[in-house]
């Protein structure tokens, strides 16, 4: 427990700032990180021209990955001296004229105009291309970071993209084009002439959806206070951001400063020991497992932790995070409409959902049809005292009701020429296992044998 109000405020402020304003710490995806780092390093040191698309869903960490790589390269004097960074966002620069104006300013080409006044987009573009093409292998490298790359594809004739890729392919001046987008089909948005000049180098960034242990370790890291050496190391890394000379990139100006925090060793040890003890609780592990099924992204976990930290108060019993707080906060996430729908189903329909859950667990969420689930349900019904003697037609009707509620989603062709019998039509489950388990626990007067069946597929 913190000694006084100032210690408590410092811990809470540090944890909040690290979650909200740490723009350069990227965890995992080492292969992708090294790929991009080497690409930028070759552009700066060997004057290579490259182009690359970084593709991934929103919140996966694409921008943070680029920020982390740029921060890593600030330790390289060649990169600082030989590289200009041009940052463009598709939401801000809605046409090529605005983008060109920003490129001219970020490349510090205003002095090269010699008092010229450019009235048209064509003149601006010709001037920029002349400046780029007049360079050689000893010229400064230019790194173009295009966020929301798919929006640049919507610009008229894709003139800007065409000329940038053309300069990159012709190796007239060392430039590197990094496009960030959440569109998996972004290549198809490029015109043929643009596509032919793109290197087709793509890096895909997806959250680590298969490793819940990494997720729990991340929860521990974000809640623990680093020791003095770790704080100094991180403060040195953040201090190097001053070398990044760019008016468009703002993360180095808004980044939190770990150097201004100093914690007493006893307080740090007590807080970290409390977090270790907290993570040993079974209900905390279960809550994190449910959160992992709800949202696997680091951004979602940070929001969850921030809401926990916001509940801390400087009074006995409320100045430390408890397992009850975590469980209660998680219940607000999982208390969704689908759980309410499940609680309103009949016992037969709940049994079908449990049969589908067991099938999905055993066969790694493979598609299923009514016949598969009917066979699995029958095995349970034959030894059950409450579910025997139910006719097949009634069970089929219950299965169709689940489909009408969109708890089961049909997959496959919808063409009339390829109709199949409804008993053999393939479906997939539109629920998480955590939602089903919660519904079983909350369901009123559910037979004990059904509850026991939901916990184990062994009959």
N, C-alpha and C positions, 0 to 999 in steps of 0.2 A: 504494500500500500504506500503511495506517495507520502512523503513527510509533511508537506504543506501544500497550500493552494497553488503556489508558483510551480512546484514540481508537477503537480497534476495537470495544470494548464499546459506546461511544456510538452508533456507526453501526448496529450490530446492534440495539441497544435501540430506536433511533428508527424503523428500518424495521419492526420487529415491532409497536411501539405504533401506528404510523400505519395498519398493516393491520388490527389488531385493534380499535382504539378510536377510529377516526375515523368518527363517526356523522353528520356534517353535510356531508360532501363528496359531492355528487351530480354525475355527469358525463353529458352527453347529455340527450336528451328536453327540449330547451329550451321547446318549445311547450307540453308538458304542465305543466312547472314554472311557466311564466308564467300558464297558465290557473288553477292552484290559488292562486298568489300573489295574482292579481287578485281571486279569489273571497273570500279571507280579508281582503284589504285593503278591499273594498267593505263587508264585514260590519262591520269596525272603524270605518271612516270615515263611511260613509253609512247605517249601521244597516240594511243589507239582510239579509234572511233567505234562506239558501240551503241546498241539500243536494246532495251529490255522492258518487258511488261511484268509488273508485280500484281498478281490477281488473287483476290480473297474476299470473303464476306465482310460486311461492315463490323467493326469491332475486333477484327482478327489481329490487328497490330501492324498494318502495312506502313502507316506513317511513322509509328514508333520505331519500326525496323530501320527505315531510312535515317531517322534522327540518330539512332544508336550507331549506325555505320559511319555517318558523318562525324560523330563524336569520337569514334575510334580512330578515324583518319586524321584528326587534329593533332595527334602525336607525331605525324609524319610531316616534316618541314617541306618536302617536295609538294605535297598536296596543298598546303596552305599557300605557298608562293606561286604555284603554277595553275591554280584552278579558280574559276569563277563559277558561282552557283546561281542559277536562274530558277526561281520557283513560281509556278503558275497554277492557279486553281480554277477548274472548269466552272465553278459556281460564280466566281468573281469576273472572269474574262469571258464574256458571253459571245464575243466575236473576235476574229483575227486582228482587227484594227486595234482593239484595246490590248490584246496580248502582245502585239508588236511594240506598242508604245512602252509597255512594262519591260519587255526584253531589252529595249534600247537603254532604258534608265538603269536596269540591273547590271547590264554589261558596261555601264559607264561610257557610252558612246556619244553622249550629248556634246562633248568637246570635239569630237571628230566631225561634227556636222559643218563646221566652219561657217556658221551663220546661215546655212541653208534652211529654207522653209519648205516642208513637205506637205503638199495639199492633199495628196491622194494616198490610198492604201498601197497602190503599186509602187509609188516612189519610196515609201517607207520600207517596203519589202526589198526593193532593189538595193537600197542603201545597206540594210542589214546583211543581205547575202553578199554584197561586195566586201563588207567588213570581215565576214566569216571566211570567204573564199580567198581573201588576200593574205590570210594566215598561212603558216607552214607548220612543220613538225615541231618547231621551237616556239610556236605561239602558246599562249596560255590556253589550257583546256577549259571547255565550258560544259558544265553539267546542267542539263535541263530536267527539272523535276515537275512532271505534269500530273497533278492530283485530279481525280475525276476525269481520267483520260477519255472515257466514253463520251463525255460532253464535248470535247474538242473534235470528236468524229462527226458531230452534228453541225459543225461550222460549214459555211458555204464552200463547196468544192474541196474542202479539207486542204486549203492552200498552205496554211502554216505547217501542218504535219508533213505534207508532201515535200516542202522545201527543207525542213529540218532533217527528215530521213534521207533526202537526196544528198545533203552536205555530209551526213554521217556515212553514207555508203561510198561516196566518192573520195572520202578521206582527204578532203581539201584542207580541213582544219580539225584538230582533235576535239570532238564533241561527244558527249554521252547523253542519251535520252532515256530517262526512267519514267515510265507511265504507271500510275497507280489506279486501279479500277476494281469494282466489285462485279463487273459483268464478265461472265465466263465466255460469252460469245463475242467478245470485243474485237477479235480478229475479223469476224464477219462484217463488222461495221466499217472497216477500212475499204476505201475504193481500190480498184485493181492496181492502179499506178502507185498508190501509197503502200499497199500490201507488198508489192514486188521490191520495194526499197527497205522494208522492215526486216530485221535480222531473224525474226520469228523466235527470239529467245524469250522464254516465259518462265516465271517462277511463281508457283502456286503456294499460297499461305492459308492453311486451314487450322482452326483450333484443334488442340490435341484431345480428341473426343474419346479416345480409348484408354486413357490412363488416369484413373481417379486418384491414384497415389500422388501424382504430380500436382493435381488440383489441391489436395489437402496440404502438400508441402508448400504450395504457393500461399495458401491461407495462413500457414504458420509464419512464413517469411514476412508477409505484409502486416502482421500484427506484432511481431517482435521488434524490439529496439536494438539496433546494431551496436557493437562495442566501439570503443574510442578509435581503434585502428581502422575499422570498416568505415566509420564516419569520415575520418581524414582522407582515406582513399577515394571515397565518393565525392568529397568536397573538392579534391584536386581535379577529378574528372569534370565536375561542373564548372570549376574555374577556367578550364581550358576552352569553354564555349565562347569566351570573350574573343578568341581568335577567329570566330566565324563571322565574317563580314558580309551580312546580307540584311537588307531592310525588309524583305518580303518574308523570310523565315523568322518567326517570332518566338519559337520555343526556347531559344537561348536567353531571351530577355525575360521570359515569364517563368523560367525554371526555378524550383525551390532551392534554397541554399542550405545544404546539410552542415556547412561549416559554422553556422551560428548557433548550433545546438550542442550543449554539453550536459551529459547526464551523470549523476552519481553512480558509481559502480554498484552499490548496494541496491539502489532503486532499479537499475537495469536488470540485475540478476533476479530480483524478486518478481518483476513484471514478466520476464521471459519464462521463469519457472511456473508462474501462474498459467501462461499460455500452454506450456507443455502439459500441465495437469489437465487443463481444459480439453485438450485434444485426445485425452485418454478416455473421456466419457463416451459411452456407447450412443447416447442420444445425440451428441454433437457429431459423431461420425455419420450417423444415419441422416442427420439434417444436411450435412455437406454432400452426402451421396445423392439426396433428393435434389439439392441445388445443382449438382453436376448434371443430373438428368434434365433439369429445367433449362440451364444455360451453361454451356461448357466454356464460354469465353472468359478471358481474364478481366475484361471490362465489366462483365456482369458480376464477377466475384468482388471487384473493387467497390461497386455500388453497394453490395450487401455488407461489406466490412465498414464502409463509411456510415451506413445507417446504424451499425452496432456502436461505432465510436461516438456518434452523435447522441446516443442515449446515456453516455457516461456523465456522472455528476459528482461533484466534490462533497459527498456525504457517505457515511458508512453504508455498505451494501450496494452502492451504486457507482463506486469509483473503480470497479473492475468488471470485466465482461464475464457473464455467467452463462452456464449451459442453458438455463431457462430462457434467457434473452435470445440466444441463437435459435432455440426451438420455436419460440413464439414468433420471431421474425420470419423464420422459414415457413411457418403455417400461413402467414399472410401471402407468401408466394404461391403455395400449393393450393390455397383455398380458391380454386378457380371454378368456372362454370361446368367443366366436364366432370369434376368430382361431385358436384351437386346433381348432375344428371344421373351419374352412376348410383347415387344414394336413392334415387327415385325409381330405379328399375325393379323388376320382379326378381325373386330368388332364382328362377330359371335363367333369366337373362344374365344375372351376376355369375352364375355357374358357367355359362358360355364364355363370358369375358375371362374368367379364371382359366378355362380350358385353352383359350387363345393365348393368354399370358404364358402358360406352360409351354405351349407349342413354340412361341416366339423365343423363349429362353433357351429351349433345347436346340432349335434350328436357326439361332442367330437372326431372328426377325424375318425369316423367309415368308413369302406369301402363302396363303392358305385358302381353302374353300370350305363350304359347309360340310362336305363329306369327311374331311380330315378332322374338323372340330367335333362333328357328331360321333365319330369313332372314339375320340378321346373322352368326350362327355359320357358316353355309354359305359366306359370302363369304370368311371366313378359312380354312375347311377346304379350299376349292378350290385355294388356293395353298400350303397347308401340306403338308409331307412326312409329318407324324406323325398328322394328324387326318382323312385322307381315307378314304372307304369306310365310314364309320359309318352304320348304318341309322337311319332316322327313329324307329323304335320304341325303339331303345336311347337315343337323345337325349331322347325324351319321358319315358322311365323315369328318366333322370338328372334332368330338370327336376322331376318329381314327388318325387324324393328330396330335392331342395333345399327343396321346399315342406314336406315332412314334417319336415325339420329346423328349420322356421320361419325359414329364411334368406330366404324369400319369403313374403309374407303376402297371402292372397286378399282382394280388396275387392269391394264390390257386394252385391247382395241374396242372402240365403241361403234364400229361399223356394223350396219345391219347384215352385211354379207357374212360376218364372222360371229354370229350369235352362238352362244353356248347355253346349256341348261343352267338355271340359276344355282342348282346345287354344286356345279363344278366351276362357277365363276370365281376367279382368284381375287382375294382382298388383302389389305394390309391394315395393321392396327394403328389407330390414330390416337393412342394413349401412351403415356409413360408407365413403367412398372410402378413407380412411386405413387402415381395417381390411383392406380388400381388398389394398391395396398392400403392407401389412406381411406378409400371408399369402403373397403372391406371392414376396416376398423371402426368406421363411423356408422355403418349400416345397422339399422335397428332390427332386433330379433333375427339375426342371421343364424341359421343352424350351426351348431358347433363343428359338425363334421365338414361343412363347407368352409368355415374359417380355417380349419386345420389343413384342408386340401389346398387352400390358397397359398399356404406357406411351404408346401412340398408337393412336387409332382409325382412322388412315389405313392402308389395306391396299394 
